[in-house]
Amino acid sequence: MAEDAVSKNETTSESRPAPTGDSRPAPSGDRRPAAGSDRRPPRRPRVVRRRKFCKFCADTSMHIDHKNPDLLKQFITERYKILPSRVTGTCAKHQRGITTAIKRARNLALLPFTPLHHD
């Protein structure tokens, strides 16, 4: 009985190939499916995003003012960080004005510095 167990272990270990270290398949140069294959990977739907625009350039009657916290709250997060222009869509000129106005409003206690500051 013990001889059968030893012989089984020997045969299974001999039939298995020795590990080479890299078990990944060799890369193929052509990633297209074979000529007879009709399987294609599904395509992702194309997302069309609206172009962002500067609110202040579009509406010249709007002015950036540090005494208007309701306007400035649109440009800060719930953690009171200033949103970047790539998120809000404002141009560089008006983004600098927004940043200055938010910082002035914080110093005058019209806007909090952090969410830990209570009203």
C-alpha positions as CSV (number, residue, x, y, z in Angstrom):
1,M,0.0,0.0,0.0
2,A,2.8,2.4,0.9
3,E,4.6,1.5,-2.3
4,D,1.5,2.5,-4.3
5,A,1.4,5.9,-2.7
6,V,5.1,6.4,-3.4
7,S,4.7,5.4,-7.0
8,K,1.7,7.7,-7.5
9,N,3.6,10.6,-6.1
10,E,6.6,9.8,-8.3
11,T,4.5,9.6,-11.4
12,T,2.6,12.8,-10.8
13,S,5.7,14.8,-10.0
14,E,7.4,13.5,-13.1
15,S,4.4,14.2,-15.3
16,R,4.2,17.9,-14.2
17,P,6.5,20.3,-16.0
18,A,9.0,22.1,-13.9
19,P,8.0,25.8,-13.2
20,T,10.0,28.2,-15.4
21,G,9.4,31.3,-13.3
22,D,7.2,33.2,-15.8
23,S,3.7,31.6,-16.1
24,R,2.4,34.4,-18.5
25,P,1.7,33.4,-22.1
26,A,4.1,34.7,-24.7
27,P,2.9,38.1,-26.2
28,S,1.6,37.9,-29.7
29,G,2.4,40.7,-32.2
30,D,-1.1,40.9,-33.7
31,R,-3.9,41.5,-31.2
32,R,-6.7,41.4,-33.8
33,P,-9.0,38.4,-33.6
34,A,-8.4,35.5,-36.0
35,A,-9.9,35.8,-39.5
36,G,-12.7,33.3,-38.9
37,S,-13.6,34.7,-35.5
38,D,-16.7,36.8,-35.2
39,R,-16.1,37.8,-31.6
40,R,-15.3,41.5,-31.0
41,P,-14.9,43.2,-27.7
42,P,-17.9,45.4,-26.9
43,R,-17.3,49.1,-27.6
44,R,-17.8,51.7,-24.9
45,P,-20.4,54.3,-25.6
46,R,-18.8,57.6,-26.5
47,V,-19.4,60.2,-23.8
48,V,-20.0,63.7,-25.1
49,R,-19.4,66.3,-22.4
50,R,-20.6,69.9,-22.6
51,R,-17.8,72.4,-23.0
52,K,-17.1,74.3,-19.9
53,F,-17.2,78.0,-20.1
54,C,-16.4,80.9,-17.8
55,K,-19.5,82.3,-16.1
56,F,-17.9,85.7,-15.7
57,C,-16.9,86.0,-19.3
58,A,-20.3,84.9,-20.6
59,D,-22.2,87.2,-18.2
60,T,-20.4,90.5,-17.9
61,S,-22.9,91.9,-15.3
62,M,-21.6,89.3,-12.7
63,H,-18.7,90.7,-10.7
64,I,-16.4,88.9,-8.3
65,D,-16.7,90.5,-4.9
66,H,-15.4,89.2,-1.6
67,K,-18.5,90.6,0.1
68,N,-20.8,88.2,-1.8
69,P,-20.3,84.8,0.0
70,D,-23.3,83.3,-1.8
71,L,-21.5,83.6,-5.1
72,L,-18.2,82.4,-3.7
73,K,-19.8,79.3,-2.1
74,Q,-20.2,77.9,-5.6
75,F,-16.5,77.8,-6.0
76,I,-15.5,75.9,-2.8
77,T,-16.1,72.3,-1.8
78,E,-17.9,71.0,1.3
79,R,-14.5,70.9,2.9
80,Y,-14.0,74.6,2.0
81,K,-11.2,74.0,-0.5
82,I,-11.1,76.2,-3.5
83,L,-12.2,74.3,-6.6
84,P,-9.8,74.4,-9.6
85,S,-10.7,76.0,-12.8
86,R,-10.7,72.6,-14.6
87,V,-13.7,71.7,-12.5
88,T,-15.5,75.0,-12.5
89,G,-14.6,76.0,-16.1
90,T,-13.6,79.6,-15.2
91,C,-10.8,81.2,-17.2
92,A,-7.4,81.9,-15.6
93,K,-8.1,85.6,-15.1
94,H,-11.3,85.1,-13.3
95,Q,-10.0,82.1,-11.3
96,R,-7.3,84.3,-9.8
97,G,-10.0,86.8,-8.9
98,I,-12.1,84.1,-7.3
99,T,-9.2,82.8,-5.3
100,T,-8.3,86.3,-4.0
101,A,-12.0,87.0,-3.1
102,I,-12.4,83.7,-1.2
103,K,-9.2,84.4,0.8
104,R,-10.4,87.9,1.6
105,A,-13.8,86.6,2.6
106,R,-12.1,84.1,4.9
107,N,-10.1,86.8,6.6
108,L,-13.2,88.9,7.2
109,A,-15.0,85.8,8.6
110,L,-17.6,85.8,5.8
111,L,-16.5,82.3,4.8
112,P,-15.0,79.7,7.1
113,F,-11.5,78.3,6.6
114,T,-12.5,74.7,7.5
115,P,-15.7,72.8,8.2
116,L,-14.7,72.8,11.9
117,H,-15.4,76.5,12.3
118,H,-18.9,76.8,13.5
119,D,-21.2,79.8,12.7
